[in-house]
Amino acid sequence: WVSNWEKGTVSVVDIRTGKSGEPIAVGREPRGTAITPDGKKVYVTNFGANSISVIDAAAQKVVKTLDTPDCKAPRHADAAADGRVFVSCYGGSEIIVIDSKTDQVVKRVTVGVGPKTIAVSRDQKFAYTADYKGHGMSIIDLTSWKALVIPLPTYKTSGLAVAPDDG
């Protein structure tokens, strides 16, 4: 599942053949994609439309669009093992959490300014954001839902990855 920023589409690529079918129309300026652990749904953040497209993976079609007016410029997404989908809101200082069973936003958490990349730890206890405009990162405790914002000696923090041992 590859987002096509300038086309407002998502392509499904068969990694065995390297070929893709017809692109799927989503919202303006799609960025991040996340697939639920059961493989049934794909969530696409529409950066330029303040929305998230929900795609039925088997049918390869958009089944719902979630308007996110309070999540300005949704940028990146990651899915937890329990099906919750975490989305960074680049145009502000928060992340939202979507319940993939209901496709409803169930939580909002304040993080550093301009969160770009978001990742859930493998043990499912934490989520992390790279806070581009805040020049740091945030660590979100997924039990208490409190975030620790950590300034870093960097400029415009952009990407992050979680090590296999969550370290």
BADRENDREN-25860 format. One record per residue (C-alpha): residue in one letter; residue number from 0; x, y, z. Coordinates in Angstrom, 1 decimal. Layout:
<atoms>
A, NUM, X, Y, Z;
...
</atoms>
This chain:
<atoms>
W, 0, 0.0, 0.0, 0.0;
V, 1, 1.7, 3.1, -1.3;
S, 2, 0.4, 6.6, -1.0;
N, 3, 0.7, 8.8, -4.0;
W, 4, 1.0, 12.4, -2.6;
E, 5, 0.4, 14.4, -5.8;
K, 6, -2.3, 12.1, -7.2;
G, 7, -4.6, 11.7, -4.2;
T, 8, -4.5, 8.0, -4.6;
V, 9, -3.1, 4.8, -3.0;
S, 10, -1.5, 2.0, -5.0;
V, 11, -1.5, -1.7, -4.0;
V, 12, 1.7, -3.3, -5.1;
D, 13, 2.1, -7.0, -5.5;
I, 14, 5.6, -7.5, -4.1;
R, 15, 6.1, -10.8, -5.9;
T, 16, 5.6, -9.2, -9.3;
G, 17, 6.2, -5.5, -8.6;
K, 18, 3.0, -4.7, -10.4;
S, 19, 0.0, -2.6, -9.1;
G, 20, -3.6, -2.4, -10.1;
E, 21, -5.7, 0.6, -10.5;
P, 22, -4.9, 3.3, -8.0;
I, 23, -7.6, 3.9, -5.3;
A, 24, -8.8, 7.5, -4.9;
V, 25, -8.5, 8.8, -1.4;
G, 26, -8.2, 12.4, 0.0;
R, 27, -5.9, 15.2, -1.0;
E, 28, -2.2, 14.7, -0.3;
P, 29, -2.2, 11.2, 1.2;
R, 30, 0.8, 10.4, 3.4;
G, 31, 0.8, 7.7, 6.0;
T, 32, -0.7, 4.2, 5.7;
A, 33, -1.4, 1.7, 8.4;
I, 34, -2.8, -1.8, 8.1;
T, 35, -4.8, -3.4, 10.9;
P, 36, -3.1, -6.6, 12.3;
D, 37, -5.9, -8.8, 10.8;
G, 38, -5.1, -7.2, 7.4;
K, 39, -8.8, -6.3, 6.8;
K, 40, -8.5, -2.5, 6.8;
V, 41, -6.0, 0.1, 5.6;
Y, 42, -6.0, 3.7, 7.0;
V, 43, -4.6, 6.5, 4.9;
T, 44, -3.8, 9.9, 6.3;
N, 45, -4.9, 12.7, 4.0;
F, 46, -2.5, 15.4, 4.9;
G, 47, -4.1, 18.1, 2.7;
A, 48, -7.7, 17.2, 3.4;
N, 49, -7.7, 16.8, 7.3;
S, 50, -9.2, 13.4, 6.9;
I, 51, -8.4, 9.7, 7.0;
S, 52, -9.6, 7.2, 4.4;
V, 53, -10.6, 3.8, 5.5;
I, 54, -10.1, 1.1, 2.9;
D, 55, -11.5, -2.4, 2.8;
A, 56, -8.3, -4.3, 1.9;
A, 57, -10.0, -7.2, 0.3;
A, 58, -12.3, -5.1, -1.9;
Q, 59, -9.6, -2.5, -2.4;
K, 60, -12.1, 0.4, -2.0;
V, 61, -12.6, 3.3, 0.4;
V, 62, -15.5, 2.4, 2.7;
K, 63, -15.4, 5.5, 4.9;
T, 64, -13.7, 8.9, 5.2;
L, 65, -13.1, 10.2, 8.7;
D, 66, -13.1, 13.9, 8.9;
T, 67, -10.5, 15.1, 11.4;
P, 68, -10.9, 18.9, 11.7;
D, 69, -9.2, 18.9, 15.1;
C, 70, -6.3, 16.8, 13.7;
K, 71, -4.7, 19.3, 11.3;
A, 72, -2.6, 17.7, 8.6;
P, 73, -2.8, 14.1, 9.7;
R, 74, 0.6, 12.8, 8.6;
H, 75, 1.6, 9.3, 9.7;
A, 76, -0.1, 6.2, 11.1;
D, 77, 0.7, 3.0, 12.9;
A, 78, -1.6, 0.2, 14.0;
A, 79, -1.3, -1.5, 17.4;
A, 80, -1.7, -5.3, 17.9;
D, 81, -5.2, -4.7, 19.3;
G, 82, -6.4, -2.8, 16.2;
R, 83, -6.1, 0.7, 17.5;
V, 84, -4.7, 3.1, 14.9;
F, 85, -2.4, 5.9, 16.0;
V, 86, -2.3, 9.1, 13.8;
S, 87, 0.1, 12.0, 14.2;
C, 88, -1.4, 15.5, 13.7;
Y, 89, 1.5, 17.4, 12.1;
G, 90, -0.4, 20.8, 12.1;
G, 91, -0.7, 20.8, 15.9;
S, 92, 0.6, 19.1, 19.0;
E, 93, -1.3, 15.9, 19.3;
I, 94, -2.0, 12.4, 18.1;
I, 95, -5.4, 10.7, 17.8;
V, 96, -6.3, 7.1, 18.4;
I, 97, -8.9, 5.4, 16.2;
D, 98, -10.8, 2.2, 17.2;
S, 99, -10.7, 0.2, 14.1;
K, 100, -13.8, -1.8, 15.1;
T, 101, -15.9, 1.4, 15.1;
D, 102, -13.7, 3.8, 13.1;
Q, 103, -14.2, 6.4, 15.8;
V, 104, -11.6, 8.6, 17.4;
V, 105, -11.4, 7.3, 21.0;
K, 106, -8.4, 9.3, 22.3;
R, 107, -6.4, 12.5, 21.8;
V, 108, -3.0, 12.9, 23.4;
T, 109, -1.0, 16.1, 23.5;
V, 110, 2.6, 15.6, 22.3;
G, 111, 5.4, 17.9, 21.0;
V, 112, 4.9, 20.4, 18.3;
G, 113, 4.5, 19.1, 14.7;
P, 114, 4.5, 15.3, 15.3;
K, 115, 5.5, 13.6, 12.0;
T, 116, 6.4, 9.9, 12.4;
I, 117, 4.6, 7.7, 15.0;
A, 118, 5.4, 4.2, 16.1;
V, 119, 4.0, 1.8, 18.6;
S, 120, 6.4, -0.3, 20.6;
R, 121, 6.4, -4.0, 20.0;
D, 122, 5.4, -4.6, 23.6;
Q, 123, 2.4, -2.3, 23.0;
K, 124, 3.2, -0.2, 26.1;
F, 125, 4.4, 3.0, 24.4;
A, 126, 4.0, 5.1, 21.3;
Y, 127, 6.6, 7.5, 20.1;
T, 128, 6.5, 10.5, 17.9;
A, 129, 9.2, 12.5, 16.1;
D, 130, 8.2, 16.1, 16.7;
Y, 131, 9.5, 18.0, 13.7;
K, 132, 8.6, 21.5, 14.7;
G, 133, 9.4, 20.9, 18.4;
H, 134, 12.9, 19.5, 17.6;
G, 135, 12.4, 16.5, 19.8;
M, 136, 10.3, 13.4, 20.4;
S, 137, 7.5, 12.3, 22.6;
I, 138, 7.0, 9.1, 24.5;
I, 139, 3.4, 8.2, 25.2;
D, 140, 2.6, 5.8, 28.0;
L, 141, -0.4, 3.8, 26.6;
T, 142, -1.6, 2.9, 30.1;
S, 143, -1.8, 6.4, 31.6;
W, 144, -2.0, 8.2, 28.3;
K, 145, 0.5, 10.8, 29.5;
A, 146, 3.2, 12.0, 27.1;
L, 147, 6.8, 12.9, 28.0;
V, 148, 8.1, 15.5, 25.5;
I, 149, 11.9, 15.3, 25.2;
P, 150, 13.8, 18.1, 23.5;
L, 151, 16.7, 16.7, 21.4;
P, 152, 19.9, 18.3, 20.2;
T, 153, 18.5, 18.1, 16.6;
Y, 154, 16.7, 20.3, 14.2;
K, 155, 13.4, 19.3, 12.7;
T, 156, 13.2, 15.7, 14.0;
S, 157, 11.6, 13.7, 11.3;
G, 158, 11.8, 9.9, 11.5;
L, 159, 12.1, 7.3, 14.1;
A, 160, 12.1, 3.5, 14.5;
V, 161, 11.6, 1.2, 17.5;
A, 162, 14.3, -1.4, 18.1;
P, 163, 13.2, -5.1, 18.2;
D, 164, 13.8, -5.2, 22.0;
D, 165, 11.9, -1.9, 22.4;
G, 166, 15.1, -0.3, 23.5;
</atoms>
